[in-house]
Amino acid sequence: DAELARHVVDIKAAIERIREMVQNIQ
């Protein structure tokens, strides 16, 4: 499903952003 794939991309982008934030905190 194209819409599901779009959500997966959004989630991956959010995870990358959170990972960067965590690295900045450490």
QUINORNOR-V74547 format. One record per pair of residues at least 6 apart in sequence whose ideal C-beta (glycine too) atoms are under 7 Angstrom apart, sorted by sequence separation. I is the first residue (numbers start at 1). GAP is how many residues later the second one is. D is the distance in Angstrom with one decimal. If there is no record, write none. Layout:
BEGIN
i=I gap=GAP d=D
i=I gap=GAP d=D
END
This chain:
BEGIN
none
END
